[in-house]
């Protein structure tokens, strides 16, 4: 493969917290060499670095998930100095114009930001050797190599370091933390990290053979998010989504847990009472719930939650709703989801338009937001350690390592309940773990109020490490 690497730097100034902050935007490609020295794929990154900043400033290494996703979503949704412009999260354009605006919540005054696109995503190139990294293990090893390269290139070994992973990126972050503090196949790494920030956590969903095997009935972990979505849409007995979420958590910890444990031995009277409570929380009919033995699933909830309106809520963000599908043929996992179909055009349009201009990227290469072939070909073999086990190992090795989990209560893909359960059952020091919920979806920063709350919590999480440096 032969192509011109995208490597250049531009300088900008932004107003952050009422202060002018001058920074450099460094676009860089990390080629994957073959045995003959030719570039056969690449990692692409955009680094936002405060001009004349000290080498001891904290650094965030940021990536989305998929697998096969670029860092577009966290770039233009949360961390970039320019983010997607919208009045509210339900008014995102699906056709031009797509605009950016200065991100008043940007954290560049506190830390430097590195957004990473693995091979085959974003501007990261696929090639003869890039497929060798399409696995849970090799992908994490490549990220370790890239972080090592970035620290060398920018002289930042003394900086507090944080990983930020979203969705599948939570699994990637867990494995990176494990092997970057120890060894890859070829070398000792021993790179210490101060923390990891996990958004839209998938670790609990991906650990059925490890620490969380034989875990709790998933109905209990999903109900709080179902309750929040139903309250949002006004189809339950609750008007406040967060109140419904908390009420469902309490119900799950007691009565609902006991009822599911009893199974067919549950009395008719108790079954009726539990079904009525579930109806109050979700709006699903008591007879439907009894017919399904009081057990819930995302498929059941999506189908019936808004049935009276002829709609279905979005899996990625239940606040969005779309007309229930008729005979439309094969469904598109993104285009036909009520949430993803509403916000993906704005993100991709804004990057390929104003963001490319802002960064002065003149390459004719296409930017790939999500590579579904890469996703389909991905090898999820865990090689002896599940993500939960890797996270536990990393926390055991490093007494300074801290974790932050941020979930959207309207996320029906990786629910806040599954995150809370996973955190409580991974053997690690919980005094070093922060768990937060936000009134948003799978991307817990979608919505300006949610983004502001999340950013404030992240500032508080990062500042302890930066204060003593």
Secondary structure as GFF3:
##gff-version 3
##sequence-region A 1 469
A	DSSP	beta_strand	8	16	.	.	.	ID=ss1
A	DSSP	beta_strand	19	33	.	.	.	ID=ss2
A	DSSP	beta_strand	39	50	.	.	.	ID=ss3
A	DSSP	beta_strand	58	63	.	.	.	ID=ss4
A	DSSP	alpha_helix	72	74	.	.	.	ID=ss5
A	DSSP	pi_helix	75	79	.	.	.	ID=ss6
A	DSSP	beta_strand	82	84	.	.	.	ID=ss7
A	DSSP	beta_strand	100	102	.	.	.	ID=ss8
A	DSSP	beta_strand	111	117	.	.	.	ID=ss9
A	DSSP	three_ten_helix	130	133	.	.	.	ID=ss10
A	DSSP	alpha_helix	136	154	.	.	.	ID=ss11
A	DSSP	beta_strand	161	166	.	.	.	ID=ss12
A	DSSP	alpha_helix	168	180	.	.	.	ID=ss13
A	DSSP	beta_strand	195	199	.	.	.	ID=ss14
A	DSSP	three_ten_helix	204	206	.	.	.	ID=ss15
A	DSSP	alpha_helix	218	233	.	.	.	ID=ss16
A	DSSP	alpha_helix	241	251	.	.	.	ID=ss17
A	DSSP	pi_helix	252	256	.	.	.	ID=ss18
A	DSSP	alpha_helix	257	262	.	.	.	ID=ss19
A	DSSP	three_ten_helix	263	265	.	.	.	ID=ss20
A	DSSP	alpha_helix	268	282	.	.	.	ID=ss21
A	DSSP	alpha_helix	286	291	.	.	.	ID=ss22
A	DSSP	alpha_helix	298	304	.	.	.	ID=ss23
A	DSSP	three_ten_helix	307	309	.	.	.	ID=ss24
A	DSSP	beta_strand	311	313	.	.	.	ID=ss25
A	DSSP	beta_strand	321	323	.	.	.	ID=ss26
A	DSSP	alpha_helix	340	350	.	.	.	ID=ss27
A	DSSP	pi_helix	351	355	.	.	.	ID=ss28
A	DSSP	alpha_helix	356	359	.	.	.	ID=ss29
A	DSSP	alpha_helix	372	377	.	.	.	ID=ss30
A	DSSP	alpha_helix	387	397	.	.	.	ID=ss31
A	DSSP	beta_strand	402	408	.	.	.	ID=ss32
A	DSSP	alpha_helix	416	425	.	.	.	ID=ss33
A	DSSP	three_ten_helix	430	432	.	.	.	ID=ss34
A	DSSP	beta_strand	433	438	.	.	.	ID=ss35
A	DSSP	alpha_helix	448	467	.	.	.	ID=ss36
###
